[in-house]
Amino acid sequence: MSLADQIFINMCRDILENGTSTEGEEVRPRWPDGEPAYTIKKFGVVNRYDLSREFPILTLRRTALKSATDEMLWIWQRKSSNVKDLHSHIWDAWADGEGSIGKAYGYQMGVKHQYREGWMDQVDRVIYDLKNNPFSRRIMTNLYVHQDLHAMNLYPCAYSMTFNVTQKKSGGRLTLNAILNQRSQDVLTANNWNVVQYAVLVHMLAQVCDMDAGELVHVIADAHIYDRHIPIVRELIGRTPREAPLFRLNPEVKDFYAFTPQDVSLENYVTGPQVEKIPVAI
């Protein structure tokens, strides 16, 4: 059984059985028909994925690996906040007439900052430290920039990555671990999508920095299931999980900026049927 499936099932059951309902509260999200989108939520969900054991992609239903990777690279590699640079339409609802989502996500990754070592953006700073000072406890990124929130069409949900490098007592190659911090998450539509994205990111950074991928810890402040998603989630977690597939990353790529979605693949990825027409709250 895929460990990612078991983590997802346990998380959803905990939210449904022990979560708090927001029904009756003044909530921001709305359904397309204008009705308020209420949720059942849990505060402070923490999930751990050992990337050295398996790749954390759901088998209960299919997660589109290449599309998830493309969105991650849109932010971390292309450093774009324009949907015209993205090969899917998941951000279209938040884009303006020019395709921009404002000073969010990729925009923040591309801003250069003055460090003792020179001018770098956040991604280049992470790569520099992983290569030159890997045991630093200061290797992190932050997209939640308060001075620019007014210019973001959506405040960042997954907003911070903290990287931590360990070494086995026996020595040898270093291990790259990371914590993904998320302020809010729509569990049905986005949970495994985000987990897959940042698992791929850890694998990519580990490869270009000559390390092994270790743990990805996912911290969610507000993990919620929307009211109209509850029956879908109940059906989904009642399915039988399969074995985790084998993740492949093109070993020839040694430069983070050379990766493309075609450099990731899965072997023996067998899943349950896709969930169609999930309503999305805006």
N, C-alpha and C positions, 0 to 999 in steps of 0.2 A: 504493500500500500504506500502511495506517495505521502511523505510527511507533510508536504504543503497542503494536501487535501485534508489531512487530519487536523492540522492547525486551523484551517479555514472552517471546518465543520464545528470544532470546539468553540471557536470565537463566535460564530453565528448563533449557536445554541445558547451560549452565555448571554449574548445581547438579547435574544428573544425571551429567555427565561428570567433574566436578572436585571435587564436594562430599565432605563427610565423613559417614559413617554413624554414627548413635547406637545402632545395634543392640548389645545387651548392656549398655548403660549403665542406671543407675537413672533412668528418666524419669518425670515427673509425669503426663503425659496418658495417658488410657486410651480404648480403643474401647468402644462400648456393651456388647460381650461380655466386657469386663474385661481383655482382652489389652493389653499395653503398646503405645503408639503410637510407634513409632520413626520417625526421619526421616533424609533426606539433606539436609545444610545447607551453606550458604556464609556465611562471616563477612564483614560489611562490604560489602554490595551497595549501590551508588549508581546510581540512575537519574535522568536529567534529561528533563523534558518542557517544551517551549517552547509555552506556552499561546497565544502570539500566532500560531503557525503552525497548530495543530490542537488539537482537544479529545481528551485521551488516554483514550478508551474503547475497549475491545477490540471487534473485529469477529469474532474467532475464535469467540466465543459472546457472547450478549447479557448486558450488565450493566444492571441495573434502575436507570436514572438517578434517577427520582423517589424510589424507596425508599432509595437511597444518600444522596440529598440530605436526605431526612426524618431519617435517623439522624444526619447531620452537624448539622442544625438542632436536633435533640433535645439534643445536647451543647452546641453553641455559641450557640444562640439561646434555646431553652427552658431550658437549663441544668438538665436533669433527670437523675436517676439512677434513675427509676422506669419500668419497662417499660410501665406503663399509659398513659404519655404518648407512647409510640412506636407507630407504626402497622404495625409488623411484629413478628415473634416471634423475631428472631435472638438476643436477649439473655435469652430466657425461662429457659434452662438455668442461668443464673447468678443469677436473681432469687429472693428469699425469698418467704414467703407473702403479703407485702404488695406484692410487685412491685418491691422495691428491690434494686439491686445494690451498695448500700452507698455509702460516701463516695468514689465513683469518677466519672471522666469529668465529666458535667454538674454534679455536686455541686461539684467543684473549680472549675469555671468560674464558678459563682455566688457563691463566697466573696469578700467585699469586703476589700480591703487598703488600708492607709493609705499614700498617696503625698503628695508635696509639694503636688500639685494637688488633693488631697482623697481621699475614699473611692471606690474603683472596684473592680469585679471585673476579671478578666483580659481578657475580651472588650472591655469598655468602655475599658480601658486601651489596648489595641491600636488601637481606632478613634480614640481621643483623640490618640494619638501620630501615627498616619498622617495625621490632619488638621492637627495643630498642630506636629509636629516630625518630618516624614516621613523626613529623612535620618539620624535617630537609629540607632545600631547596637545599641540595647537593646530593640527591639520584639519581644517573644517571649512565649510562654505555656508553662506546665509543669504537667502533670497528675500527675507522679510525686512526690507529696508524702509523704515517708517517715513523718512523724508520723501519717498517716492510712492507711497501707498495711494495718494490722491490721483496719481497718474496711471494706476493699474486698473484694467477692466475687471480683473478678479484677483483678490488677494491670494498669494501663494498658499496652496494646501500642503504639499510636500515642500518644506521650506529650508531644511538644513541637513547637511551630511557631515558627520564627524568620523574621521578615519583614525584607526589605531593599528599599529604594526606590532606583531609578536614574533618570537622566535622559539622554536622547540629547544628543550634542554640539550638535545643531541646536536644542536647547531643546524647547519644547512640553510636552505632558502628561507626567507622571511615569509610571514603570513599576513595578508592584508585583511583587516576587519573593518566594519563600518556600522554606524548607527544612522538610520533615516528617521528624522523627526517630522511628524505630520500633525498639523493643528486640527484637521477635520478630514473625514473620509466617508464617502458613500461606499459602503462595503460591497454591495452587489456589483456595481459597475466598475469600481476603481481599485479594489483591494489587491487582487492578484496582478492586475495591470501594473501597478506601482511596484509591487514586490519583484516582478519579472524585470522591469526596467532597471531597478537599482542593483539587482543581482547581476545583470549583464554589465552594468557600469563597474562593479567591483571586479568582475572577471577581466574586463578590458584594462582597467588601471593596473591590476596585478600583473597582467601579461607584459605591459609596456614598461613596468618598473621591475621586472624580473622577480616577481613574488608569486606565492600561491594564494588563491582566494580562500578566505576563512569564513567567519560568521558575518551575516547581515542581521542586525537587530532593528526591528521596525516598531517605533513608538508612535502611537496614535492617541492624541489627546481626546478627540471626540469621534469614536467609531460608531457609525449609525446605519440603521436599515430604515429606508423610507416606508411609510405606511403602505403604499401601493406595491412595494417590493416584497412584502412579507410572504405572501403565498408562493412567489417565485423562489425565494430563499428556502422555504420549507421543502419544496419539491427538490431543489438542487442538492441540499445537504442530505436528502434521503437516498441519493444515488450511491452506487458502489464505486469506490475509488479504484483506479488502476495503478500499475507500477509506474514510478517516475521515469520519464524519458532520459536519455543521455544527451547532455548539452555539448555542443561543439563550437569552438571559437577558432577562427582561422589563425593558426600558429605563426604564419608568415608576417603578420602585422605587428610591428614594433613601435609604431608612432600612433598615439591616440587619435590624431587628426586624420589618419588614413583609414580608420574603420568605417564600414558602411553596414547597413542592415543585412547585406548579403554575406557578411562574415560570421553570422550566427546561424545555427541550425540545431535541430533536434533529431535524434534517432529513436525510433519506436515510441512515438508520441501517439498514444491511443486514448481517446476521450469519449465522454458521454456526449449526447446531442447538444448543439449550441442553443442557448436561450435567446429567442427571437423577440424583437419589439419591446425591449425594456423601456418603460417610461422614464424620462430624465427630467428632474426638477431643475429649474433655472433660477 
